[in-house]
Amino acid sequence: MFVSPIRLVLKDEASRGKVTNFVWKKGWTLHDFKPGSDQEPYEYIWYPRDRKKTFIHYVEDPWVGARYIALMGEDREPVIEQIRAALPTYGREEFLLHLKEAKSPEELARWVDLAGVAAVPDTFDPEVFARFQAAAHHPDPNVRAEVTRASVFAAWREFKGLLEELRTQDPEEEVRRRADIALQALMSNNWQEG
């Protein structure tokens, strides 16, 4: 059975150097490295020696402009606790606050992206989704477009109606196009029956 990743969005002070220093002190084993580019994420993949079914991905993602740690596999909770204790990460309440109180469309779009990255696909969060819904009706088309990107990370089935609405009713062609791409990707990759 596939288990969706849990992604911890790193705060700015959790630099790449601090992450690799933390990993080195833990003695985790390097599994893979991807150097990345302008279009592809920079990525380290490790696993703890005592938990070979847990993979830790450090990602610098140019697509969303975020750095995060994605945990894949089984037995992730102890690793999540270790990471949160050692590295500054954003929590759910911070996302809710910033999504509500963003001072500009650019700031709101940024928090929509980060909250999308942090959303756990297997765990629908109605409060966070309500903030995504509000952002999908924001007057700035860039904010609405970022909701389509966040939907792909979150992969909640509840996005279906919202994406269909954006695809058919948004006044901006680019938002409609991105909503269509997100909807098609989610329907073929995440929301398959069976």
C-alpha positions in Angstrom: 0.0 0.0 0.0 1.3 3.5 -0.9 1.5 6.0 1.9 1.4 9.6 0.9 4.4 11.7 1.9 4.5 14.0 4.9 6.2 17.3 4.1 7.7 19.6 6.6 8.2 23.1 5.2 11.5 24.6 6.5 11.8 28.1 7.8 14.5 30.3 6.3 16.9 29.8 9.2 16.9 26.0 8.5 19.6 26.3 5.8 20.9 23.5 3.7 24.0 23.4 5.8 22.0 23.1 9.0 20.0 20.3 7.5 23.0 18.3 6.3 24.8 18.9 9.7 21.7 17.6 11.5 21.6 14.5 9.2 25.4 13.9 9.7 25.0 14.0 13.5 22.1 11.5 13.2 24.3 9.2 11.2 21.7 8.7 8.5 22.7 7.0 5.3 22.8 8.8 2.0 20.6 6.9 -0.5 20.5 9.3 -3.5 21.4 12.8 -4.6 19.8 14.9 -7.4 21.7 18.1 -8.2 18.6 19.9 -9.6 18.3 22.8 -12.0 16.1 25.8 -12.7 13.3 23.4 -13.5 14.1 20.4 -11.3 14.4 20.2 -7.5 17.7 19.8 -5.7 17.3 16.8 -3.5 19.1 14.6 -1.0 17.6 11.3 0.1 18.6 9.6 3.3 17.3 6.8 5.5 18.0 6.2 9.2 20.1 3.1 9.8 17.5 1.7 12.2 14.5 2.5 10.0 15.3 1.3 6.4 11.7 1.7 5.4 11.7 5.4 6.1 13.2 7.8 3.5 13.9 11.4 4.2 14.0 13.7 1.2 15.5 17.2 1.6 14.1 19.2 -1.3 14.8 22.7 -2.7 11.9 23.1 -5.1 12.2 25.9 -7.7 8.6 25.2 -8.8 7.1 26.5 -5.5 10.2 28.3 -4.2 10.2 26.2 -1.0 12.6 24.1 0.9 11.0 21.1 2.7 11.7 17.7 4.0 9.4 15.0 2.7 9.2 11.7 4.6 8.2 8.6 2.7 7.6 5.0 3.9 6.8 3.6 7.2 7.5 4.5 10.8 7.8 8.2 10.2 6.6 9.7 13.4 9.9 9.3 15.4 11.8 10.8 12.5 9.3 13.7 12.3 9.7 14.4 16.0 13.5 14.5 15.6 13.4 16.9 12.7 10.9 19.2 14.4 13.0 19.3 17.5 16.2 20.2 15.7 15.1 22.3 12.7 12.6 25.2 12.5 9.6 24.2 10.4 6.2 25.8 9.9 3.2 24.4 11.7 -0.4 24.2 10.8 -1.4 27.2 13.0 1.2 29.4 11.2 -0.3 28.5 7.8 -3.8 29.3 9.0 -2.7 32.6 10.4 -0.7 33.7 7.3 -3.4 32.5 4.9 -5.9 34.7 6.8 -3.8 37.8 7.5 -1.6 38.1 4.4 -1.1 41.8 3.6 -0.7 41.6 -0.2 -1.7 39.2 -3.0 2.0 38.2 -3.4 2.2 37.3 0.3 -1.1 35.4 0.1 0.1 33.5 -3.0 3.3 32.5 -1.2 1.4 31.2 1.8 -1.0 29.3 -0.5 2.0 27.6 -2.0 3.7 26.7 1.3 0.4 25.5 2.8 -0.1 23.3 -0.2 3.3 21.8 0.1 2.7 21.1 3.8 -0.8 19.6 3.3 -0.9 15.8 3.9 -2.8 14.1 1.0 -4.3 11.4 3.2 -5.6 13.8 5.8 -8.2 16.4 4.7 -8.1 19.6 6.8 -11.3 21.5 6.5 -9.9 24.7 8.0 -6.9 24.9 5.6 -9.2 23.9 2.7 -11.6 26.8 3.6 -8.6 29.2 3.3 -7.8 27.7 -0.1 -11.4 28.2 -1.1 -11.2 31.9 -0.1 -8.0 32.3 -2.0 -9.6 30.7 -5.1 -12.0 33.6 -5.1 -9.4 36.3 -4.5 -9.5 39.2 -7.0 -5.8 38.7 -8.0 -5.4 35.9 -10.7 -2.0 35.0 -9.4 -3.5 34.0 -6.0 -6.1 31.9 -7.8 -3.5 30.3 -9.9 -1.5 29.3 -6.9 -4.5 27.5 -5.5 -4.3 25.2 -8.5 -0.7 24.4 -7.6 -1.5 23.9 -4.0 -4.3 21.4 -5.0 -1.7 19.2 -6.6 0.4 18.9 -3.5 -2.6 18.5 -1.2 -4.4 16.1 -3.5 -7.6 16.2 -1.5 -10.6 15.0 -3.4 -12.5 18.1 -2.0 -10.5 20.2 -4.5 -12.4 18.6 -7.4 -15.4 21.0 -7.4 -13.2 24.0 -6.8 -10.9 23.1 -9.7 -13.9 22.5 -11.9 -15.2 25.9 -11.0 -11.9 27.6 -11.7 -11.5 25.7 -15.0 -14.9 26.7 -16.3 -15.7 30.1 -14.7 -12.5 31.9 -13.9 -12.2 35.1 -16.0 -8.5 34.6 -16.6 -7.4 32.1 -19.3 -4.2 31.2 -17.5 -6.1 30.3 -14.3 -8.5 28.2 -16.3 -5.6 26.4 -18.0 -3.8 25.7 -14.8 -7.0 24.5 -13.1 -7.6 22.1 -16.0 -4.0 20.7 -15.8 -4.3 20.3 -12.0 -7.7 18.6 -12.3 -6.5 16.2 -15.0 -3.3 15.3 -13.1 -5.2 14.7 -9.9 -7.9 12.6 -11.6 -5.3 10.4 -13.4 -2.7 10.1 -10.6 -4.4 10.6 -7.3 -8.1 10.1 -7.5 -8.3 6.8 -9.4 -10.9 4.4 -8.1 -9.9 1.0 -7.0 
